[in-house]
Amino acid sequence: MSDLVVTSIALDDAEKQLAAIVDEFKGMDKLWGDGTLWGHDAVKSAMDDFIDSWWVKREKLTTNLSDLQKKMKQASEQWNNLEVELAKSFDEQ
């Protein structure tokens, strides 16, 4: 079994990917528009019901993902600062 290897690149990428997901969730309302996309009234009605239910779940997911993204950004910054400080301590010796 291999060891877990954490790199600043992996943390930075994870934070950026989470930010992109949060942006997608926040911009979803633009996709639905006025409902003419669905065509037939029965389909539009069913999609409206789904969308109404989805908004609640989407808001909660967006909030949780946004919080996770902020924590990942903070972890990435702290990791990068720690690497710099460790490198400086080796250079001083």
C-alpha positions in Angstrom: 0.0 0.0 0.0 1.4 3.4 -1.0 1.7 6.4 1.2 -0.5 9.5 0.7 1.4 12.1 -1.1 0.2 15.7 -0.8 1.6 18.3 -3.1 0.9 22.0 -3.4 -0.1 21.4 -7.1 -2.8 18.9 -6.0 -4.2 21.2 -3.4 -4.2 24.2 -5.7 -5.9 22.2 -8.4 -8.5 20.8 -6.0 -9.4 24.4 -4.9 -9.7 25.6 -8.5 -11.9 22.7 -9.4 -14.2 23.2 -6.4 -14.4 26.9 -7.4 -15.4 25.9 -10.9 -18.1 23.6 -9.6 -19.5 26.3 -7.3 -19.6 28.7 -10.3 -21.5 26.1 -12.3 -24.1 25.6 -9.5 -24.5 29.4 -9.1 -25.1 29.8 -12.8 -27.6 27.0 -13.3 -30.6 29.3 -13.1 -29.6 30.8 -16.5 -29.9 27.3 -18.1 -33.6 26.9 -17.3 -34.8 30.2 -18.6 -38.6 30.7 -18.9 -39.3 27.0 -19.6 -39.9 27.2 -23.3 -36.9 25.0 -23.7 -39.1 22.0 -22.7 -41.7 22.4 -25.4 -44.8 20.4 -24.5 -46.8 21.6 -21.5 -46.7 18.2 -19.8 -42.9 18.1 -20.0 -42.7 21.8 -18.9 -44.9 21.1 -15.9 -42.9 18.0 -14.9 -39.6 19.9 -15.3 -41.0 22.9 -13.3 -41.8 20.5 -10.4 -38.3 19.0 -10.6 -36.6 22.4 -10.8 -38.6 23.7 -7.8 -37.4 20.7 -5.7 -33.9 21.0 -7.1 -33.5 24.7 -6.2 -33.6 23.8 -2.5 -31.1 21.0 -2.8 -28.9 23.1 -5.2 -28.8 26.0 -2.7 -27.7 23.6 0.1 -25.1 22.0 -2.2 -23.8 25.3 -3.4 -23.4 26.6 0.2 -21.6 23.4 1.3 -19.4 23.3 -1.8 -18.5 27.0 -1.3 -17.6 26.4 2.3 -15.4 23.4 1.3 -13.8 25.5 -1.5 -12.9 28.2 1.0 -11.4 25.6 3.4 -9.5 24.0 0.6 -8.1 27.4 -0.5 -7.0 28.1 3.1 -5.4 24.7 3.4 -3.6 25.2 0.1 -2.3 28.6 1.2 -1.1 27.2 4.5 0.5 24.2 2.8 2.3 26.5 0.4 3.5 28.8 3.2 4.7 25.8 5.2 6.7 24.5 2.2 8.4 27.9 1.8 9.2 28.0 5.5 10.6 24.5 5.5 12.7 25.3 2.4 14.1 28.4 4.2 15.0 26.5 7.3 17.0 24.0 5.2 18.7 26.8 3.4 19.8 28.4 6.7 21.5 25.3 7.8 
